[in-house]
Amino acid sequence: MIEVDAVVLAAMGQEMTAFEERSDALGRASLLGQASVRLATFGGSHVLLVTSGIGLVNAAVATTLAVSACRPRAVLSAGSAGGLHQQVAVGDVVAGSSYSFAGADARIFGYALGQVPGMPASYPGDPDLLARVAAAGSRVRRGPVISGDCFVDGSSVDRVRASFPDALATDMESAAIAQTCHLLGVPFVSVRAISDLCGPQAGAEFHIAVEDAASRSADVALALLAA
């Protein structure tokens, strides 16, 4: 079994490049299931970099395989996200204080919106990791994150905001990683940079390149690892 301090997951290669470029040592790429993995060193930290593919299932499978292979002390979800809350601006990094599924709706059976039946209403970010993130920069915000397999754009953002009014950001992987880490007993936090949003006024869209968002996310994630 490989021993690492942390597993860092990103959905796309463009989001993982920022970590590869900042590494002190970088191993050869290989496959773990269908995910691309590389061992990397950052200062004194040994990290497994996992490019999972986009979506909830890809993220959950990659997390399960990675944690089973190396039993890390922490798991991080990095890369880009869409901004939902009016307090969030493009370029901010959002650290998830809790994670819910945007498409989970079993309220007819008494569950909360965003809750998978039989599971917690939401999955909290690890408090120790969140405390370290707080010191990583003035543009780091902590708050709820939702995830789903549907991309939130101008046509759906009002409905999503009405359903999850406290959510700061949305992505397509973090809640699945959070549930997997909950089941496997591994501390987890996401640190995603906001690359786009439909607002603050609905219909006004602002964007930065995924690579720029990934770079901001990597800065915060690596500061967390260094701490």
N, C-alpha and C positions, 0 to 999 in steps of 0.2 A: 504494500500500500504506500502510495506517495504521501509524504507529509508536507503540508503547506499551511501558511498562516491564514490565507483567505482565498476564496474563489470570487473572481469578478466576472459577471456575465454581461454581455452586450448582444443585442439582437443581430446587428449587421457589422460587416467588416469595417465600414467607414467609422463606426462608433468604437471599434477596438483599436484602430490604428494609433490613436492618441496614447494609449497605454503602451503599445509596442515601441513607439518612438521614445518614450520616457524611461524605458527599462534600462537597468544597468547590465543585465544579461538576459538573453532571450533564446529559449530553446526552439527546436524545430517543431513545426506544426504537425499535428496528427489528428485523427478522428476518434471521438468518443461517442459511439452511436453515429449520429449524423452531424454532431456538433464539432466544430474545429477548436482544438485546445492547444495551448502553448504554455510551458512553464516560464515564468519570468521572475527576475529579482529586482526589487526596488529598495535600495539601501539594505537594511537588514531583514526585509520581509520577502518571503517566498510565496508567490501567488500563481494560481492556475487561472489563466485567461481563457474564457469560454465564449465562443461566438455561437449562440444557440440557434439562430434563425428566428424569424418574426412569428409572434403569436403565442397564445397561452400554452398550447400543448408542447410546442418546441421548447419553450422556456422550462416547463415542468419536467420534461424528460431530461433535458440537459442538466438541470439542477440535481435531479435524482442521481444521475450517473456520476456527476462530478463529486458530489458529497460522499457517495458510496466509495469512490475511488481514493479519496484523500482525506476525509474527515477534517475539514478546515475549522478554524476557530470562528470564522465569520464568512458570510456570503454577502456580496454587494451586487446590486443591479445598477448599471451605468449606461450612459448614452443620452438620447434625446427624449423629450416628452412634449405634449401639447398643453398649453396653459388654459385653465378654466376660470379661475377666480379673478376678480377685478384687481386684486392686490398683486397679482403675478404679472411680471413683464418678461418679454423676450430677453434671454440672456441670464435670467435668474436660474439658480440651481435649487430644485425642490427635493428635500429629504423627506421621505414618507414617514409620517407619524403613525399612519394606519393604512391598510390596503383592503379594498373591496372590489367585487366583480361588477362591472357596469351592466352586464347582461343577466345577472342572477336576480330572479324575481319570483319568490315563492311566498309572497305575502298572504296569499289565500290560505296557506297552512300555518300562518302565524310567524313566519320568519321575517327578518328585516330586509328591506331592499338592499341588494348587493351581497346577501348572505347565501352561501351554498347550504342546502338543507343538511342538518347534522353536524355542521361545522360552526366555528365562532362567527359572530356577526361581522367581525372584521379581524384582521391580523395586525397586531401592533408592531411598529418598528422597534428594534432592540434599544432599550433606553440608554445603555452605555455607548453604543455606536452613535445614537442621536446626540448625546452630550458632546462627543468628540466632533461631530459635524458642525455643531453650533459655533465652534471656534475657528472654522475653516474659512470664513469670509463674510463680508457684510451683505452679499447678495445671495446668501443661502437662507431659504425659508423652509420651515418645518410645518407639515400639515397633511391632511388626508390625500391619498392617491387612489384613483380608480383605474381598472384595467379591463379591456375587452377586445374582442376580435374585430370590432367595427371601428374604423377610423372616424374620429369626431371632427366634423368640418362645420362650415357655416350653416348647413341645412339641418344639422342635428344638435348644435351646441346649446340652443335654448332649452331643449328638452332635457339634455344631460345636466345642465346647470340647475334646472328646477328639481330634478331628481336627487342630485347630490350637491346641495348648495354650499357645503363646506369644503368640497374637494378643490385642491389647488391645481392638480395636474392629472392628465390621463395618458396612459401608454397601453401597450399591447402585451406586456409580459410581467410586470412587477407583482401583481396580486397572485399570479400562479406561482411565482418563485416564493412569495411570502407563505402561501399555503403549504408548499413543499417543505420549506424550512421549518414551519410549525410542526409538520408531521414527523420530520427527522430530528427535531430538537437542536437546530443550528441558529445562532443569532443572525439576523438579517436586517439590512436597510437598503433602500434605493436612494441614489443620488443622481437625479436626471436633470439635465439642463433644458430649459424651455426654448424650443426651436421655432414654435409658431403658436398663435392663438387667434381666436375669433373674437376680438374685442380689444379693450374693455367694452366698447359698444359693439353689439352684434353686427356682423357684416364688415367690420374693419379688420382686415387680416394683416399681420406682420410676421416676418420670417427672418431667420438667419440660417445659414447652411448647416446641414447635419454635422459636418466636420467641425464647425465652430462650436456648436453645442456640445459635441463629444469632448472637445478640448477642455471646456469649462467643467464638464462633469468629471473628467479624469483628474483635473487639478484638485477638486474637492475630495474625490475618492482616495487619491494618493496622500493628501494631507491627513485624511482619516487613518490610513494605514501607518503613516509615520508616527501618529500619536499613540 
